[in-house]
Amino acid sequence: MNGIRILLVDDNPSARALLAAFVEDTPGLELCGEAGDGWQGLELTGRLEPDLVLLDLIMPGLDGIGFLEGLEGLPRKPRVIVLSGVSTDAYVQHSCRLGADYYLVKPVNLRQLAGRISALFPARESRQEYGPAGWLLSRLGADSRLDGYGQTAFALEFMASAAGQVQMKEIYLSTAQAFHTTAACVEKNMRTVIRSIHTAGNPAYDALMGMPRQEKPPGNGVFLRRAAEELAEKHER
């Protein structure tokens, strides 16, 4: 299976070297090129057709905003994650309006970056196999036939990869994008899965959530954070 082809667009050689090492050391990722400014980035994007661009904003010549605007003229647009030292709301919102999928502030947490990439490209993995998250959901008593089972597993892995430092709104949006649905549908489907687990009364679920069991099932965020902690502990063992 081909890896996710990544283009680096950043004028800082040290930053590019760090990201290049991250890409080369991460299974499933493939470095297809590097650019030191937005103009070169657009040229390489049109020629190499990367799956994903890791983009700095402040660069000489054409900056990251200009690069995002220039993508509109390309027949095949890549996904984009902005990595910038600028954290003002205006830059973040403008970048997202122009099509950036995520905006991470430097210095970038590489584990968090890996989680964002996984969220953007779930189709590169089998939708029928949900890995450790699926194992945990099944252990807790989830019904794998429910529409939201895969979405809940995806969201659980996403939260675990971010060590819980992520808002539910972002999880809903990322999961909706991955499964080609809406954030509202994801929230509803996830609630159905959690309700089914709560109703089943599995001992593993009781141990996870604590006793005595509440009459109402926990909210989506409460359940995901507890389950993500359990999943992270499993990864560390």
N, C-alpha and C positions, 0 to 999 in steps of 0.2 A: 504494500500500500504506500502511495506517495505521501510525503510529509506535507505539512502546511508550509507553503513557500512564503518567506518573510523578507521584506525589504526594509532596511534601516535608513531613515532620513534624519540626519542630525549633523550639525557642523562641528561637534566636539569629537575628536578622534578617540579620546578616552572613553566617552560614553558609548560610542559605536563599538569599541573593543569589548566593553563589559557586556553589551547586549549580544554581540556576536558570540561570545563565549557561552552566554545563557542559551541562545538558540542551538548552538552546536552540542551542548550538553543535555538538552531536553529531548527525549524520544518523541518522535512524531513531528518535530519542527525541522525546517530546512532553510538555510540562509541562501537567498538567491541574488542579493546585491546590496550595495551600500551607496548612499549619496550624501554629499556634504552641504547641499542647499536644495531649496524647493524646485528650482528649474531642472537640476539634474535628477531630482526625485521624480518629477513628472515624466521626464524622458525615459527613465528606467521603468517606471510603472507602465507606460504605454508599450514598451518593448518587451519587458519580462513578464508582464501580467501576474504580479504576486497575488497571493491570497490575502495577505495582511501587510499593512505598513505600520511600523512603529515610528511615530512622527514627533519631532521636536517642533516647537512653535517659533522661538526666537532664533533666526538664522539670517546670514547676509544674503543679499540678492532677493530671492523670493522666499518669504517666510512661510511658516506652517499654515497660516490662514490663507495665503495666496495659493499654496499647494492644494488645500481642500477645495477652494473655488475652482482651481484648474481641473480637478477630477471630473467636474461636470461635463467636460468636453471629451472624455474618454468613453469608448464603447463598453469597456468592462471595468467597473470600479471595484477596487479592493475594499476590504474592511479596514478600518483605521483605529488605532489606539494612540491617543496623544500622550506623550511623556514630556512634561514641561515643568520648569521651575516656577512658572507663573501660576498662581493659584486664585487670582481674582475671579469673582463670579462672572464678570463680563466676558472674559476670555473663555471660561468653561462653557457658558451658555452659547456664545457665538460659535465655538468649535462644534458643539453638538448640533446646532442648527444647520451647520454646513455639512453634516454627515458623519462626524466622528462618533464611533461606537462607544468608546470609553475615554475618560480623561484621568490620568494618574499623575500625581505631583511628584517631582523628583525631590530627594533620592527615592527611586522606585523600589518597592518591596518586590523582589523577583518571584516570590511565591504567590503574591497577589496577582502579578502580571500573568503567571502561568494559569491561574484560575480564570482570569478574564479571557485568555485565549481559548481555554477549554469551553468556556461559555459561548464563545462566538462560533465554534466549529464542532458542535456535538455530532454532526452527521459523519464525521470521520471515524466515529466509534459505532459499534452495533447498537441500535436502538432496542434490541431484544435483551441485551446484557447490561445490567445496571451496576455491575461491580460491587464494591463494598457497601455502597449506599443501598442497593437493592437487597443485599444480604441482610443488612440491619433492618430495613423495613419489613422484610419477610419474617425475621425473627421477632419483631414487635407485633406481628399479626396482621399486616396490611394485605389486602386482597389485590393481587397483581392483575386481576381482570378489570379493575377500575380504570377509567380514562386518565385519572390524575396520578396513577402510580408512577409512570415514567417521569412525569413532570416533578413530582415530589422527590424522587430519587435524584434527578438532575439538580434541583434546588438545594438538596441536602449536601451534595458534593460541592456545589458552588459555595455554600456558606462555610463548610469545613475548610475549603481551600483558602478562604479569606479569614480564617480563625475567628469567625463570628463578627468581624469588623465590617459589616455591610448592612445597608438598610433593606427592609422588606420590599420597598418600592423597586429597588434595583434588581432584587431577585425575581420579582414578578415580571418585570420588563425583559430581563435576560432570558428567563424561561419561556416567556411568550414568544420571543423572537426565535428561540431555538426550535420550538414546536409549532411555529407558524400559526399562532392563535393570539388572543388578547390577554392583557394582564388581568382583566376581570375574570376571564375564564380560568386562568391559572389559579387565581386566589380561590375561586369557587371549587375547582377540582381538588385542590390541595386540602381544603376544608373537609371535603367528602372523604378523602383518604384518611385523614386524621380522626374523623368521627368514626370511621369503620374500625380503626385500631382501638380507639377508646371503648367502643361497644364490645369488641371481642374479648376484652379483659385478659389479655395475655400476661402471664407473670413477668416476662421481660419488660413489658410496657410499664407495669406497676413499679418495677424496680427503677426504671428510668425516670419516671415522673414523680415517684415518691408516694407514700401512703399517709393518710387515707386518700383514696381516689376521690376526686371531685365529681359532682354530678354532671357538670358540663365538660365537654372536651376542651383541651387547651387551645389557645389561639395559634394560628399558623407560626407566628414568630417564636412563641414560647417553645412549641414542639421542635421546630427546626434547630433552635439554639441548643436545646438539651441533646437532641440526636446528633448534632454536629460535634458536640463535645465528646460524646461516646465514640463517634467515628474517628475523631482525631486521636483519641486514646488508643483505639485499635490499630491505627497506622503506626503509632509510636512503639507498640509492643514488638 
